[in-house]
Amino acid sequence: MTKSFKNLWDQFLFRDKGIVPTKRLLVLIITLSFVLILLTWTGLSWPLIIAVNGAILLLSLVDLTFSPKRKELQIRRVMDEEMERGIENEGAVVVRNASAKGMTMKVIDHFPQSFSQPFPLQKEIQGHEKVHITYPFHAEQRGEYMLPHLHIRYHSRFGLWEKQMRVEQTERVRIIPDLTESRNFLEDAQRFLLYEGTRLKRHQLGTGEFSKIRSYVVGDDIRKINWRQTAKVQSLMTNEYEPEHGKFVTLMIDCGRMMGVELEENNRLEKSLEAAMTVATAALKRGDYVAVLAFSKDVHVYVPPAKGMAHMQTILKEIYNLKVEGYESNYTAVFQHLQKVQSRRSLLLLFSDVSTFLYEEAALHYLQRLRHSHLFLMIGIEDRVIDSQTKREPEDVQTTLVKTMAQKHVLDKKQELKKWERQGLQMIEAPEEDLAAAAVSHYINIMNRGLL
């Protein structure tokens, strides 16, 4: 199809700057034609019928003069550049009518398929009026998307012909992970962790590590008085604490093939990202340094450690576009890379598939070396399919065989877990809906016990 022919075809289809008859006009023409055809039984000629229809069609074009000209309209899209996956957002189309003529407008925005489609939007707009046409929508998949242009149709109060126009407004939007769990933690951390039974622990006498005992001076916190030393020297003595230095937490996110397994809500990677961001929120709020490393066959993203809630935006900008890769994860290469970039002792929190990782002998070799300078914890999502198969009643030979195989898989897995635990490498699994709470609970428990 040549460019000139395509332009003619577009005009024929009334695209961009064309006009299109409304349903009202079509119904009017069809009804009138039907009446005139019936009148042919009275001797009305066909040329007269065609002439009457043509005259009415030409007269209907006068309707176009009762609607604003395209150049008298200013239209733009308004929405956030960054939105969370699955969370309802509000978009708007701002229309300014510089004409004295009113109209009825329809708006269609060209959203990606993973976005909800609330279009077409319809609004009555008076002359010399500025309106905001708002609408709710949500995005089902993370990533970066380009919104190209808007298509507009509008007609006068008579509604016989619609003018069509295209508004060019290219806009880039980012869809980041759902941060609902992070907000829940910030709102009420203790209630968020209730399922695990973990409590947020504060130092009763001060903050930071114990430094020395010194004489009490006016203004010191009386809760820090060391009564035993006071009794010995017969003078008030108080404990002094060094300011607590932030610990280092490295969040490792597996993007390999097995992380694409579908769950009841989305897939393993999506749930792992949400849980990792919740741990990042908890650690940054506590004052710890957080680094993020995402990988599959190679390292895709590395965010160096930093502290402060502002670092959360840096992390989100780097990880929002992560996708499941079609490769097996190369844990050995990742741990080698980690040795180069992370020299400070840190908590390595790996989000991956436990069943796959258990049989990585090369990874075990590197972790045995890493555990002398880092604390390792792996967290995965429970396999509900295997769990349900182990609980099935053996009704026939097939179900009995399936149940036996599932039980064997569970036993083999437990044996492998014990082998890793003997090396001081801890692995846990949690239900998908509790993954974030479990990850944060274990992080806080490690910090409360001072294991770093």
C-alpha positions in Angstrom: 0.0 0.0 0.0 1.6 3.3 -1.1 1.7 6.3 1.1 -0.7 8.4 -1.1 -3.2 5.5 -1.3 -3.0 5.1 2.5 -3.7 8.8 3.0 -6.8 8.5 0.7 -7.9 5.4 2.6 -7.6 7.3 6.0 -9.7 10.1 4.6 -12.3 7.7 3.4 -12.5 6.2 6.9 -12.9 9.7 8.4 -9.7 9.4 10.4 -7.9 12.4 12.0 -9.5 15.5 10.5 -12.5 13.8 8.8 -16.2 14.0 9.5 -18.5 11.1 10.1 -22.3 10.8 10.1 -23.9 10.0 13.5 -26.4 7.3 14.2 -29.1 9.9 14.4 -28.5 11.0 10.8 -28.4 7.4 9.5 -31.6 6.6 11.3 -33.2 9.8 9.8 -32.1 8.9 6.3 -33.2 5.3 6.5 -36.6 6.2 8.0 -37.2 8.8 5.4 -36.1 6.4 2.6 -38.5 3.7 3.9 -41.4 6.2 3.9 -40.6 7.4 0.4 -40.3 3.8 -0.9 -43.8 3.1 0.5 -45.0 6.2 -1.4 -43.9 4.7 -4.7 -47.1 2.7 -4.5 -48.9 6.1 -5.0 -46.9 6.8 -8.2 -44.0 8.7 -6.6 -41.0 8.3 -9.0 -37.6 7.0 -8.0 -35.6 10.0 -9.3 -37.7 12.2 -6.9 -37.0 9.9 -4.0 -33.2 10.1 -4.7 -33.4 13.8 -5.1 -35.3 14.3 -1.8 -32.7 12.1 0.1 -29.8 14.0 -1.5 -31.3 17.4 -0.6 -31.8 16.3 3.1 -28.2 15.0 3.2 -26.9 18.3 1.9 -29.1 20.3 4.3 -27.7 18.2 7.2 -24.2 19.5 6.5 -25.4 22.8 7.9 -25.1 21.1 11.3 -21.3 21.3 11.0 -21.5 25.1 11.3 -23.1 24.8 14.8 -20.1 23.0 16.3 -16.7 24.6 17.2 -13.8 24.6 14.7 -10.9 22.3 15.5 -8.5 25.2 16.0 -10.8 26.6 18.7 -10.2 23.5 20.9 -7.3 22.9 23.2 -7.0 19.3 24.4 -4.4 17.6 26.6 -3.9 14.4 28.6 -3.1 14.6 32.3 -1.7 11.7 34.3 1.1 10.7 36.6 4.4 9.6 35.1 4.8 6.8 37.6 2.0 4.5 38.8 1.8 1.2 40.7 0.8 -2.0 39.1 -2.8 -3.1 39.9 -3.7 0.1 41.8 -6.5 2.3 40.5 -5.2 5.6 39.2 -7.0 8.7 37.9 -6.4 10.2 34.5 -7.9 13.3 33.0 -8.4 14.9 29.6 -8.5 18.7 29.9 -10.6 20.4 27.2 -10.8 24.2 26.6 -13.5 25.4 24.2 -12.6 28.8 22.9 -15.7 28.9 20.8 -19.2 30.2 21.8 -20.7 27.0 20.4 -21.4 24.1 22.7 -20.8 20.4 21.8 -20.9 16.8 22.9 -17.4 15.3 22.9 -16.2 11.7 22.8 -12.6 10.9 23.8 -10.6 7.7 23.1 -7.0 7.4 24.4 -4.7 4.7 22.9 -3.8 2.7 26.1 -1.7 -0.4 26.0 -3.5 -3.8 26.2 -2.4 -4.3 29.8 -4.2 -1.1 30.9 -7.9 -1.1 31.7 -9.9 0.6 28.9 -12.5 3.1 30.3 -13.1 4.6 26.8 -14.9 6.2 25.1 -15.4 9.1 27.5 -18.3 11.4 26.7 -18.9 14.9 28.0 -21.2 17.9 27.3 -19.1 21.1 26.9 -20.6 24.6 26.7 -19.2 27.5 24.8 -16.1 29.2 26.4 -15.9 26.4 29.0 -12.9 24.5 30.3 -13.6 21.0 31.7 -11.6 18.1 33.2 -12.9 14.7 32.0 -11.6 12.4 34.7 -11.6 8.6 34.5 -10.2 5.7 36.7 -7.9 3.1 35.2 -5.2 0.6 36.3 -2.3 -1.2 34.7 -1.8 -5.0 35.1 1.8 -5.3 34.1 5.0 -3.4 35.1 7.2 -1.7 32.6 7.6 1.4 30.5 4.8 2.4 28.1 4.4 5.1 25.5 1.0 6.7 25.1 0.9 8.1 21.5 -2.2 10.3 20.8 -5.9 10.9 21.6 -8.8 10.6 19.1 -11.6 13.1 19.5 -15.1 13.2 18.1 -17.6 15.9 18.8 -20.9 17.2 17.4 -23.4 20.0 17.9 -26.6 19.9 19.8 -28.4 18.6 16.6 -26.0 15.7 16.4 -26.1 14.9 12.7 -22.4 15.0 11.9 -19.4 14.4 14.0 -16.0 16.1 13.5 -13.0 14.0 14.2 -9.5 15.1 15.2 -6.3 13.6 16.5 -4.4 15.2 19.3 -0.7 14.4 19.3 0.7 14.0 22.8 3.3 11.4 23.2 3.8 10.5 26.9 6.0 8.0 28.7 4.7 6.3 31.8 6.3 3.9 34.2 4.4 1.2 36.0 6.3 0.2 39.2 5.6 -2.8 41.6 2.6 -2.7 43.9 3.7 -1.0 47.1 0.6 -1.8 49.2 2.6 -4.0 51.5 5.2 -1.3 52.0 2.5 1.3 52.9 1.0 -1.2 55.3 4.3 -1.6 57.1 4.8 2.2 57.3 1.3 2.7 58.7 1.5 0.0 61.4 4.6 -2.2 61.4 3.6 -4.2 64.5 0.2 -5.1 63.0 1.8 -5.9 59.7 4.1 -8.4 61.4 1.5 -10.0 63.6 1.1 -13.1 61.6 4.8 -14.0 62.2 4.6 -13.1 65.9 7.6 -10.8 65.4 7.8 -7.6 67.6 9.8 -4.5 66.8 12.5 -4.3 69.4 13.9 -1.0 70.7 16.9 -0.7 72.9 15.5 0.0 76.4 18.4 2.2 77.5 19.4 4.0 74.4 20.3 3.6 70.8 23.4 2.1 69.4 26.1 -0.1 71.0 27.4 0.4 74.5 30.4 2.6 74.7 31.4 3.5 78.3 30.3 4.4 81.8 30.7 8.1 82.8 29.5 10.4 85.6 25.9 11.5 85.4 25.3 15.2 84.5 22.1 17.2 84.7 20.0 16.6 81.6 21.0 12.9 81.1 18.2 10.4 80.6 17.6 8.8 84.0 16.8 5.5 82.3 20.5 5.2 81.4 21.7 5.4 85.0 23.9 2.4 85.9 22.8 1.7 89.4 25.3 -1.1 90.1 28.3 1.2 89.3 26.6 4.0 91.2 26.5 1.9 94.3 30.2 1.0 94.0 31.5 4.5 93.6 28.8 6.3 95.6 28.2 8.7 92.8 25.6 8.7 90.0 27.0 7.0 86.9 25.3 6.6 83.5 25.8 4.4 80.5 26.9 6.0 77.2 26.1 4.5 73.8 27.7 5.0 70.5 25.4 6.1 67.6 24.2 3.0 65.8 25.7 2.6 62.4 23.4 1.3 59.7 23.8 -2.3 58.7 24.0 -3.5 55.1 21.2 -5.4 53.4 21.6 -6.8 49.9 18.3 -7.8 48.2 19.0 -10.4 45.5 16.1 -10.9 43.0 16.1 -13.9 40.7 14.6 -13.2 37.3 15.2 -16.7 35.8 12.8 -19.0 34.0 11.4 -20.6 37.2 10.3 -17.2 38.5 7.7 -17.0 35.7 5.6 -19.7 37.3 2.0 -18.4 37.6 0.4 -18.1 41.0 -3.1 -17.2 42.1 -2.2 -13.6 41.7 0.5 -12.9 39.0 3.8 -14.8 39.1 6.7 -15.5 41.4 8.8 -12.6 40.2 6.0 -10.1 40.8 5.4 -11.3 44.4 9.2 -11.4 45.1 9.6 -7.8 43.9 6.7 -6.7 46.1 8.3 -8.5 49.1 11.8 -7.2 48.3 10.4 -3.6 48.2 8.7 -4.1 51.6 12.0 -5.3 53.1 13.7 -2.3 51.5 11.2 0.0 53.1 11.7 -1.5 56.5 15.5 -1.4 56.3 15.6 2.2 55.0 13.2 3.3 57.7 15.5 1.7 60.3 18.5 3.5 58.9 20.2 0.5 57.2 22.0 0.6 53.8 20.1 -1.3 51.1 21.6 -2.6 47.8 19.6 -4.5 45.1 20.9 -7.0 42.6 18.6 -8.5 40.0 19.9 -11.4 37.8 19.1 -14.4 35.7 21.9 -15.7 33.3 23.7 -12.4 34.0 23.4 -9.5 36.3 20.7 -7.2 35.0 20.5 -4.5 37.7 22.8 -3.5 40.5 21.9 -0.6 42.8 24.8 0.2 45.2 24.0 0.4 48.9 22.6 3.7 50.3 20.4 4.7 53.1 17.4 7.1 53.6 13.9 6.8 52.2 14.9 8.8 49.1 17.0 5.8 48.1 13.7 3.9 47.5 13.1 6.0 44.4 16.5 5.1 43.0 15.7 1.4 43.5 12.3 1.7 41.9 13.7 3.4 38.8 16.1 0.6 38.3 13.9 -2.4 38.9 10.4 -1.4 37.6 11.1 -2.9 34.1 12.5 -6.3 35.2 11.0 -9.2 33.3 11.2 -13.0 33.6 14.0 -14.3 31.4 13.8 -17.6 29.5 17.1 -18.8 30.9 18.2 -20.8 34.0 19.7 -18.6 36.6 23.5 -18.6 37.0 23.9 -18.3 40.7 27.6 -18.9 40.6 28.2 -15.9 38.4 26.0 -13.8 40.6 27.9 -14.7 43.8 31.2 -14.0 42.0 29.9 -10.6 41.0 28.7 -10.0 44.6 32.2 -10.7 46.0 33.6 -7.9 43.8 31.0 -5.2 44.5 30.0 -5.9 48.2 33.0 -6.0 50.5 31.1 -4.9 53.7 29.4 -7.5 55.8 25.8 -7.6 54.9 22.6 -9.7 55.0 22.1 -11.4 51.6 18.4 -11.9 51.2 17.8 -14.0 48.1 14.3 -14.2 46.5 14.3 -17.3 44.3 12.8 -20.7 43.8 14.0 -22.9 46.7 13.5 -26.2 44.9 15.7 -25.2 42.0 18.4 -23.6 44.2 18.8 -26.6 46.5 20.6 -28.6 43.8 23.1 -25.9 42.9 26.3 -27.5 44.2 28.5 -24.8 42.6 26.4 -22.1 44.4 26.9 -24.0 47.7 30.6 -23.9 47.2 30.6 -20.1 46.8 28.2 -19.5 49.6 30.4 -21.5 52.0 33.1 -18.8 51.2 30.6 -15.9 51.4 29.1 -16.8 54.7 32.3 -15.9 56.5 31.8 -12.3 55.5 28.0 -12.2 54.9 24.8 -13.6 56.5 22.7 -15.5 53.9 19.0 -16.1 53.9 16.9 -17.4 51.0 13.1 -17.0 50.8 10.8 -18.6 48.3 7.1 -19.2 47.7 5.5 -22.4 48.8 4.4 -24.8 46.0 0.7 -25.2 46.7 0.3 -27.8 43.9 2.8 -30.2 45.6 1.3 -29.4 49.0 -2.2 -30.2 47.8 -1.1 -33.4 46.2 0.4 -34.7 49.5 -2.9 -34.1 51.2 -5.1 -36.0 48.6 -7.0 -39.1 49.6 -5.7 -42.1 47.6 -8.9 -42.9 45.8 -7.4 -44.9 43.0 -4.0 -46.1 41.6 -3.3 -42.8 39.8 -4.0 -40.5 42.7 -2.0 -42.9 45.0 0.9 -42.7 42.6 0.7 -38.9 42.3 0.5 -38.6 46.1 3.5 -40.9 46.6 5.6 -38.9 44.1 4.6 -35.6 45.8 5.6 -37.0 49.3 8.9 -38.2 47.9 9.6 -34.7 46.5 8.8 -33.2 49.9 11.1 -35.6 51.7 14.0 -35.1 49.3 13.6 -31.4 49.6 13.7 -31.6 53.4 16.9 -33.6 53.2 18.5 -31.0 50.9 17.4 -28.2 53.2 19.1 -29.9 56.2 22.3 -30.2 54.2 22.3 -26.4 53.5 21.4 -25.6 57.1 24.3 -27.7 58.4 26.5 -25.2 56.4 24.9 -22.3 58.2 22.7 -21.3 55.2 19.1 -20.8 56.0 16.2 -21.2 53.5 12.5 -20.6 54.1 9.3 -20.8 52.2 6.1 -18.8 52.7 2.6 -18.6 51.1 2.5 -16.1 48.3 0.1 -13.8 50.3 2.4 -13.8 53.3 5.8 -13.5 51.5 6.3 -9.9 52.3 5.4 -10.3 56.0 7.7 -13.3 56.3 10.6 -11.6 54.7 10.3 -8.5 56.9 9.8 -10.6 60.0 13.0 -12.6 59.4 14.9 -9.4 58.6 13.8 -7.8 61.8 14.5 -10.9 63.8 18.1 -11.0 62.5 18.5 -7.4 63.4 17.0 -7.8 66.9 19.3 -10.7 67.6 22.3 -8.8 66.5 23.5 -11.5 64.0 25.1 -8.9 61.7 
